[in-house]
């Protein structure tokens, strides 16, 4: 290989202006994608601004039935695992400590918004493979609950049914949680029906 050919080959390898240009272009594309994702998140939050506020978080959940730690994977409208709810901090994945008590389900999220699901709002639980666009091969505990906006000015009460997904640090606990949440929800609804009939 003669000197001129070697110089051309080295020029191809050390084309720094070209590499720098491509790198800057790639960074701009990544920044644009991130900005669009952020705008989509904000747009979704604006669309969901009508979602009723969450119940106030109590200090305790009543007599403890079950406790576990794991990850909170998000909340969606019930039955639609892609329709993520981002209002009131429900859209952020985080660590979570769950306490199921006689009064409801208390979700403590270190560094994020805690939330509370009163027993009267629980409608059931199941295991599933994904929620909020995320598939978890080891499975999730999905708790179904309702969020109710109090009636104002004679308008009917609005109720939204939601699914919240959790993955316990020990997924073999999910079955016990499904049974306990379902039992608490059924017992509470039966009690409310009996009280209303009196």
N, C-alpha and C positions, 0 to 999 in steps of 0.2 A: 504494500500500500504506500503510495507516494505521499509527500508532505502535504500537498494541496487537499487530497482526499481526507487525510487524517484531520486537517484543520476544519474541514466542513463537518465531519462527524462530531468533533468536539464542540463545534458551534451549536449543533443541534442539542447536545446534552446540557450545555451551559447557557441556554436561552433564558436568562433570568428575567428579562422584561416580560416575556410571554408567561412564565410561571407566576410571576407576581400579579400580572393582569388577571389570569385565571383564578388565582387565590382570592383576590379582591372581589371578583365577580361572584364567586361561590359564597363568600361571606355576605355579600349584599342579598343574594337569593335566600340564604338561611335567615337573615334578619327580616326579610320581607315575609317569609313563611311564618316566623314567630309572631310578627306584628299582626298578620291576618288571623292567626289562631287567637291572639289576645282580643282582637276586635270581635271575633265570633263569640268568645266567652262573654264579653261585655254586652253584646247584642242579646244573647240568650238570657243574661241576668235582667236586662231591661224588659224582655218579653215576659219574664216570670215575676215581675214586680208585683203582680196581683196575687201571688201566692200568700195565703194568710201567714202571719207571724207564728213562730214556733212557740209551744207552751213554755212557760218559765221553768228553768231547771231547778229542781229541789235539792236539798242537801243530801237526802237519802231516798231510796226507792221503796221504802217500807221493809218488811221482813224479807231478807234475802232468800231467793230460791236458787239462783245460779249466778256464778261470776266467771269471767274469762277475759283474757287479753288477746289481742290480734290486730288485724288491720281493717279499717273502714274503707270500702271500695267505692262508695258513692250511693246516691239515691236517684231513682228514676220514677216516672209515672208508672203505676202498677201495670204489669203486663207488657210494657214497652221498654226492653232493656237498653235501647239506644237513646231514649229521650231523657238525658241527664238533667237533673234539677240542680241548678247552681245557686239559687236564691238562698239567703240566710246561712251561707257557708256550707250548704249540704253537698256542694260539688267537689270539695277538696278531699283527695285521698290522704289518709293519715293513720297513725297508730291509734288504737282505741282500747279502752277498758270498758267492758260491758257488765252491767249488774241488772239482773232481772229480779225484781222484787214484787211483793203483793200489790204495790201501787202502779207498777209499770216498768219500762225499760229505760235505764239511765246509761247514756253513752258519754264517757269522759274521753276527750281527745287532747292529749298534751300538746300545747302549742297551737291549738285550733279551737273552733267553736264547739262547746259541749252541747248536746241536745237531749231532750227528754220526750219519751213517748208514753203518755199515761195509759194505764191498762184499758180504759174505756176506748182508746183509739186503736188498740191492737186488733187486727182481724185474723192474723195467722202467720205461719212461717213455713218455709220449705228449704230444701237444698237445691242448688242450681249450679250450672257451670260458669255463668258469667253475669255481669251487670255493668251498666254504663259504658258499654263498648269494650269491656275487658273480660277476656276468658281466663278462668283460673282452673287448670287441670285438676287440682286437688279438691275443687268444689267450694261453694260459698254457702253461708247461712243467709237466706233472704227473708227479712221480716217485712210483712205487709201491714201498713197502718194508714190511718186517715188523718187528715189535717182539715179542720173545720173553721171557716170564717163565721164569726157571730153575725146574726142578722141585724141589719140596720135600716131604719126607715121603711119597714114592712117588706123588704126584699127577702126572698127565701134564703135559707142558710146554704152556703156553698161548701161542699165536701170534696176534697181531692184525695184519691187513693194513691199511695206511694209504696215503692219497694226500696228498702235499704239493704245493701249487701255488706257482709262481714266475713272475714276469714279468720277463724280462731288459730292461735299458735299451734294448737293440737286439733286438726280438722276432724278427728274421730269424735269430738264433743258435739259436732253439729246436730246429730240425731237427737241427743238429749235436749238440746236447745229447741229444736223444732217441736218436740213433744211438750216441753214446758211452756213455750210461748203460746202454742195452740190451746193448751189446757187453760191457761190464764185468760186468754181472749174469750174462749167459750164460756167459762165460768162467769166472767165479768158481764158479758152480754146477757146471759141468762138472768143474772141478778138484776141488771138494769131493766130488763123486760118485766120481771116480777114486780119490781118497785113501781114501774109505770102503770101496771095493771091494778094496783091497790088504790 
